[in-house]
């Protein structure tokens, strides 16, 4: 078996302890070599341009030049896969970094320097494997698209208050759009939603692979940026037109009932060794549930991501008469998921990310 070509990594963090620990975790992986370590964005830029690493791990809060400025400059001059290493308390910063072109993020337990950072080793290993399959040129194109996006003015952050119980705010949806996405998904989802109107005559349900503590922040951020109402899905909510439901990272999203009176259901992830979806939240699980309830009034969309989540669900949707859309693999940061749908002969239409909103409007009769 041929030896893996060395993946050259640059570690950027203002903590000496974190730099040493992340370096040791990376170098413990076969085929990975750490070629440099930087203490801030300014030093990281110099090293990135001179060393030309294959992947960069990045802390966002650093002196002299923070991670956001570093990402803007790096993506404009030398697009490189960047894995943001961020604490749970910095959720909003993570999504800003993804918009600027970062590939993905790894959640560390705390913001403080601590031996707990060792807990990210499994996630780091998985993300490094993803880098080997990446379409790097799409990182720069995605950052450009996000920078020029014609989107509504962000809604103001609400004053802190006790969380109200969810209430019905619109008409029940008789038509739905299901979306599955993984690596590269948050900016892709945002780009599509920003191009859809607030009065879209359909509900949108999204299974985005993401840690449980980040899906609520993702929904809140989208709710401030897009015209439609966006919520993290909760058990029992009515499926309403003009509303986007983000599957919580802690479970799978499905619906029950009938068109015009369907309700959101959140079910526990399948335990290892038992039949059912391995990934949570699962696109396959969502699509199969939507197909059973909505049939021909469903459109499934498979966006960027590694693997084949969504393919089996698209097969169920197709059998129920639903429409199946796949992002053009050429426009995807990670083409695996949409390609699996296309290869299986399930896609009614293969659409670049920039044209997906128009295809969805056509499905809704609004083209």
C-alpha positions as CSV (number, residue, x, y, z in Angstrom):
1,X,0.0,0.0,0.0
2,X,1.5,3.4,-1.0
3,X,2.5,5.7,1.8
4,X,0.3,8.8,2.3
5,X,1.7,12.0,1.0
6,X,2.7,14.2,4.0
7,X,0.0,16.7,5.0
8,X,1.9,19.8,6.1
9,X,0.3,21.7,9.0
10,X,0.7,25.1,10.5
11,X,-0.6,25.6,14.1
12,X,-1.7,29.2,15.1
13,X,-2.5,29.9,18.7
14,X,-1.4,32.5,21.2
15,X,-1.1,29.9,24.0
16,X,2.2,28.1,24.1
17,X,0.5,25.2,25.8
18,X,-2.1,24.9,23.1
19,X,0.5,25.1,20.4
20,X,2.5,22.3,21.9
21,X,-0.6,20.1,22.5
22,X,-2.2,20.6,19.1
23,X,1.2,20.0,17.5
24,X,1.6,16.7,19.4
25,X,-1.9,15.6,18.4
26,X,-1.3,16.4,14.7
27,X,2.1,14.7,14.6
28,X,0.6,11.6,16.2
29,X,-1.5,11.1,13.0
30,X,0.0,9.1,10.2
31,X,1.1,11.3,7.3
32,X,0.9,14.6,9.1
33,X,3.9,16.9,9.7
34,X,3.7,20.2,11.6
35,X,5.9,22.6,9.6
36,X,5.4,25.8,11.7
37,X,3.8,27.3,14.8
38,X,2.7,30.9,15.1
39,X,1.5,33.0,18.0
40,X,-0.7,35.5,16.2
41,X,-2.2,36.2,12.8
42,X,0.6,38.5,11.7
43,X,3.2,35.8,12.2
44,X,0.9,33.2,10.8
45,X,0.5,35.1,7.5
46,X,4.2,35.3,7.0
47,X,4.6,31.6,7.7
48,X,1.6,30.6,5.5
49,X,3.0,32.5,2.6
50,X,6.6,31.1,3.0
51,X,5.8,27.6,4.1
52,X,2.6,27.0,2.0
53,X,1.0,24.5,4.4
54,X,-1.7,22.1,3.4
55,X,-3.9,22.9,6.5
56,X,-3.9,25.5,9.3
57,X,-5.4,25.2,12.8
58,X,-6.5,28.6,14.0
59,X,-7.4,30.2,17.3
60,X,-9.5,33.3,16.7
61,X,-8.7,35.5,19.6
62,X,-5.0,36.6,19.3
63,X,-3.0,39.8,19.8
64,X,-1.7,42.0,17.0
65,X,-3.8,40.3,14.3
66,X,-6.9,38.2,15.2
67,X,-8.1,35.2,13.3
68,X,-10.7,37.1,11.3
69,X,-8.2,39.5,9.8
70,X,-5.9,36.5,9.1
71,X,-8.7,34.7,7.3
72,X,-9.6,37.7,5.1
73,X,-6.0,38.1,3.9
74,X,-5.2,34.4,3.6
75,X,-8.3,33.7,1.5
76,X,-7.7,36.6,-0.8
77,X,-4.1,35.7,-1.5
78,X,-3.6,32.0,-0.8
79,X,-6.7,30.0,-0.1
80,X,-5.8,27.2,2.4
81,X,-7.9,24.8,4.4
82,X,-8.3,26.3,7.9
83,X,-9.7,24.4,10.9
84,X,-10.9,26.9,13.6
85,X,-10.3,25.6,17.2
86,X,-12.8,27.5,19.3
87,X,-14.5,27.1,22.7
88,X,-18.2,26.6,23.1
89,X,-18.5,30.1,24.4
90,X,-17.4,31.5,21.1
91,X,-20.1,30.1,18.9
92,X,-20.9,33.3,17.1
93,X,-17.2,33.8,16.2
94,X,-17.2,30.3,14.6
95,X,-19.9,31.2,12.1
96,X,-18.1,34.5,11.2
97,X,-15.0,32.5,10.5
98,X,-16.8,30.0,8.3
99,X,-18.2,32.9,6.3
100,X,-14.7,34.2,5.8
101,X,-13.6,30.9,4.3
102,X,-12.6,28.6,7.1
103,X,-13.3,25.0,6.2
104,X,-14.7,23.8,9.5
105,X,-14.3,24.1,13.3
106,X,-13.4,22.0,16.3
107,X,-15.0,22.7,19.6
108,X,-12.7,22.7,22.6
109,X,-14.3,22.4,26.1
110,X,-13.2,25.7,27.5
111,X,-11.7,29.0,26.5
112,X,-9.0,28.8,29.2
113,X,-5.7,27.0,28.7
114,X,-6.2,23.6,30.1
115,X,-5.4,19.9,29.7
116,X,-9.0,19.5,28.5
117,X,-7.8,20.5,25.0
118,X,-6.7,16.9,24.6
119,X,-10.4,16.1,24.3
120,X,-10.4,17.4,20.7
121,X,-8.0,14.8,19.4
122,X,-10.7,12.6,17.9
123,X,-12.4,15.5,16.1
124,X,-9.0,16.8,14.9
125,X,-8.2,13.4,13.4
126,X,-11.5,13.3,11.5
127,X,-11.2,16.9,10.2
128,X,-7.6,16.2,8.9
129,X,-8.9,13.3,6.9
130,X,-11.5,15.6,5.4
131,X,-8.8,18.0,4.3
132,X,-7.3,15.3,2.1
133,X,-10.5,15.2,0.0
134,X,-11.1,18.9,-0.2
135,X,-11.7,21.1,-3.2
136,X,-9.5,24.0,-2.0
137,X,-10.3,26.5,-4.7
138,X,-13.9,26.6,-3.5
139,X,-12.8,28.1,-0.2
140,X,-11.9,31.4,-1.9
141,X,-15.0,31.4,-4.1
142,X,-17.2,30.8,-1.1
143,X,-15.6,33.7,0.8
144,X,-16.1,36.0,-2.2
145,X,-19.8,34.9,-2.5
146,X,-20.4,35.5,1.2
147,X,-18.7,38.9,1.1
148,X,-20.9,40.2,-1.8
149,X,-24.1,38.5,-0.7
150,X,-27.1,40.9,-1.1
151,X,-28.8,40.0,2.1
152,X,-31.2,41.8,4.4
153,X,-29.9,44.0,7.2
154,X,-29.1,41.9,10.3
155,X,-32.0,42.0,12.7
156,X,-31.0,43.5,16.1
157,X,-30.1,41.2,18.9
158,X,-33.1,40.9,21.3
159,X,-32.8,42.0,24.9
160,X,-32.1,39.1,27.3
161,X,-35.4,37.7,28.5
162,X,-36.9,34.4,29.7
163,X,-37.3,32.2,26.7
164,X,-40.9,32.2,25.5
165,X,-42.8,29.1,24.6
166,X,-42.9,28.6,20.8
167,X,-46.2,29.8,19.3
168,X,-47.8,29.5,15.9
169,X,-47.0,32.5,13.8
170,X,-48.0,31.6,10.3
171,X,-49.9,29.3,8.0
172,X,-49.3,25.6,8.2
173,X,-47.1,24.4,5.3
174,X,-48.5,22.2,2.6
175,X,-45.2,22.1,0.8
176,X,-41.7,21.6,2.3
177,X,-38.0,21.7,1.4
178,X,-35.6,19.3,3.1
179,X,-31.9,20.1,3.2
180,X,-28.9,18.0,4.2
181,X,-25.4,19.4,4.6
182,X,-22.1,18.7,6.3
183,X,-18.6,20.1,5.9
184,X,-18.9,23.5,4.2
185,X,-22.6,23.6,4.9
186,X,-23.2,26.6,7.2
187,X,-22.2,29.2,4.6
188,X,-23.9,27.3,1.8
189,X,-27.1,27.1,3.8
190,X,-26.9,30.8,4.6
191,X,-26.3,31.7,1.0
192,X,-29.3,29.8,-0.2
193,X,-31.6,31.1,2.6
194,X,-30.5,34.7,2.1
195,X,-31.9,34.5,-1.5
196,X,-35.4,33.3,-0.4
197,X,-38.3,35.6,0.5
198,X,-39.9,35.9,3.9
199,X,-43.2,34.8,2.5
200,X,-41.9,31.6,0.9
201,X,-45.0,29.3,0.6
202,X,-43.1,26.4,2.1
203,X,-41.3,25.3,5.2
204,X,-37.6,24.5,5.1
205,X,-36.2,21.7,7.4
206,X,-32.4,21.4,7.6
207,X,-30.2,18.6,8.9
208,X,-26.7,20.2,9.2
209,X,-24.0,18.0,10.7
210,X,-22.9,20.1,13.7
211,X,-22.2,19.6,17.5
212,X,-25.2,20.0,19.7
213,X,-24.1,23.1,21.4
214,X,-23.8,25.0,18.2
215,X,-27.1,24.4,16.3
216,X,-29.0,26.9,18.5
217,X,-26.4,29.6,17.8
218,X,-26.5,28.7,14.1
219,X,-30.3,29.1,14.0
220,X,-30.2,32.4,15.9
221,X,-27.5,33.8,13.6
222,X,-29.5,32.8,10.5
223,X,-32.6,34.3,12.0
224,X,-30.8,37.7,12.2
225,X,-29.4,37.5,8.6
226,X,-32.2,36.1,6.4
227,X,-35.7,37.2,5.6
228,X,-37.4,34.0,6.8
229,X,-38.0,33.1,10.4
230,X,-35.3,30.6,11.6
231,X,-35.6,28.4,14.7
232,X,-33.9,25.5,16.2
233,X,-36.5,22.7,15.8
234,X,-38.3,21.7,19.0
235,X,-40.6,18.8,19.5
236,X,-44.3,19.6,18.8
237,X,-43.8,22.8,16.7
238,X,-46.2,23.2,13.8
239,X,-44.5,23.0,10.4
240,X,-45.2,26.5,9.1
241,X,-44.7,28.2,5.7
242,X,-42.0,30.8,5.7
243,X,-40.2,29.2,8.6
244,X,-36.8,27.4,8.7
245,X,-36.2,24.6,11.2
246,X,-32.6,23.6,12.1
247,X,-32.2,20.1,13.5
248,X,-30.7,20.2,16.9
249,X,-27.3,18.5,17.0
250,X,-28.5,16.3,19.9
251,X,-31.1,14.4,17.8
252,X,-32.7,13.6,14.5
253,X,-35.4,15.8,13.0
254,X,-38.6,14.3,11.6
255,X,-42.3,15.2,11.1
256,X,-45.6,13.5,11.9
257,X,-49.1,14.1,10.9
258,X,-50.4,15.3,7.5
259,X,-49.7,18.2,5.1
260,X,-51.2,21.3,6.6
261,X,-51.1,19.9,10.1
262,X,-47.7,18.3,10.5
263,X,-45.6,18.6,13.6
264,X,-41.9,18.6,14.3
265,X,-40.5,15.6,16.1
266,X,-37.1,15.3,17.7
267,X,-35.9,11.7,18.2
268,X,-32.9,10.4,20.0
269,X,-29.9,9.4,17.9
270,X,-29.5,5.7,17.1
271,X,-27.1,3.9,19.5
272,X,-24.0,2.3,18.0
273,X,-24.7,-1.3,16.8
274,X,-28.4,-0.7,16.3
275,X,-30.2,-0.2,12.9
276,X,-30.7,3.4,11.9
277,X,-28.7,6.5,10.8
278,X,-25.2,6.7,12.2
279,X,-24.8,10.5,11.7
280,X,-26.8,12.9,13.9
281,X,-28.6,14.9,12.8
282,X,-29.2,12.7,9.8
283,X,-30.3,13.9,6.3
284,X,-31.5,10.4,5.5
285,X,-33.7,10.3,8.5
286,X,-35.2,13.7,7.8
287,X,-35.9,13.0,4.1
288,X,-37.5,9.6,4.7
289,X,-39.9,11.2,7.3
290,X,-40.7,14.2,5.0
291,X,-41.3,11.8,2.0
292,X,-43.8,9.8,4.0
293,X,-45.9,12.9,5.0
294,X,-45.5,15.2,2.0
295,X,-44.8,13.0,-1.0
296,X,-45.0,15.1,-4.2
297,X,-45.1,18.3,-2.2
298,X,-41.5,17.7,-1.0
299,X,-38.2,18.9,-2.5
300,X,-35.0,17.5,-1.1
301,X,-31.7,19.3,-1.4
302,X,-28.2,17.8,-0.8
303,X,-25.4,20.3,-0.3
304,X,-21.7,20.0,0.4
305,X,-20.4,17.3,2.7
306,X,-18.2,14.2,2.8
307,X,-19.9,10.7,2.7
308,X,-23.3,9.9,1.4
309,X,-25.8,11.1,4.0
310,X,-29.0,12.1,2.2
311,X,-28.7,9.6,-0.6
312,X,-30.9,6.9,0.9
313,X,-33.4,9.6,2.0
314,X,-33.5,11.0,-1.6
315,X,-34.3,7.5,-2.8
316,X,-37.3,7.4,-0.5
317,X,-38.3,10.9,-1.6
318,X,-38.0,10.0,-5.3
319,X,-40.2,6.9,-4.8
320,X,-42.8,9.2,-3.1
321,X,-42.8,11.5,-6.2
322,X,-40.7,14.3,-4.6
323,X,-38.3,16.5,-6.4
324,X,-34.6,15.9,-5.7
325,X,-31.9,18.6,-6.1
326,X,-28.2,18.1,-5.7
327,X,-25.6,20.9,-5.4
328,X,-23.2,20.8,-8.4
329,X,-20.1,19.0,-7.0
330,X,-18.0,21.6,-8.9
331,X,-19.5,24.3,-6.6
332,X,-19.3,22.3,-3.4
333,X,-16.4,22.7,-0.9
334,X,-16.8,18.9,-0.3
335,X,-18.5,17.1,-3.2
336,X,-19.1,13.7,-1.6
337,X,-22.7,14.0,-0.5
338,X,-24.1,15.6,-3.6
339,X,-22.0,13.3,-5.8
340,X,-23.5,10.2,-4.1
341,X,-27.0,11.4,-5.0
342,X,-26.0,12.1,-8.6
343,X,-24.1,8.8,-9.0
344,X,-27.2,6.9,-7.8
345,X,-29.2,8.5,-10.5
346,X,-31.6,10.2,-8.1
347,X,-31.1,13.9,-8.9
348,X,-33.8,15.6,-11.0
349,X,-31.5,18.7,-11.2
350,X,-27.9,19.4,-10.5
351,X,-27.5,23.1,-9.5
352,X,-24.5,25.3,-8.5
353,X,-25.0,26.9,-5.1
354,X,-25.6,30.3,-6.6
355,X,-28.6,29.0,-8.5
356,X,-30.2,26.8,-5.9
357,X,-32.6,29.5,-4.5
358,X,-34.0,30.1,-8.0
359,X,-34.6,26.3,-8.4
360,X,-36.4,26.3,-5.0
361,X,-38.6,29.2,-6.0
362,X,-39.5,27.4,-9.2
363,X,-40.5,24.3,-7.1
364,X,-42.7,26.6,-4.9
365,X,-44.3,28.2,-8.0
366,X,-42.6,31.5,-7.4
367,X,-40.1,31.6,-10.3
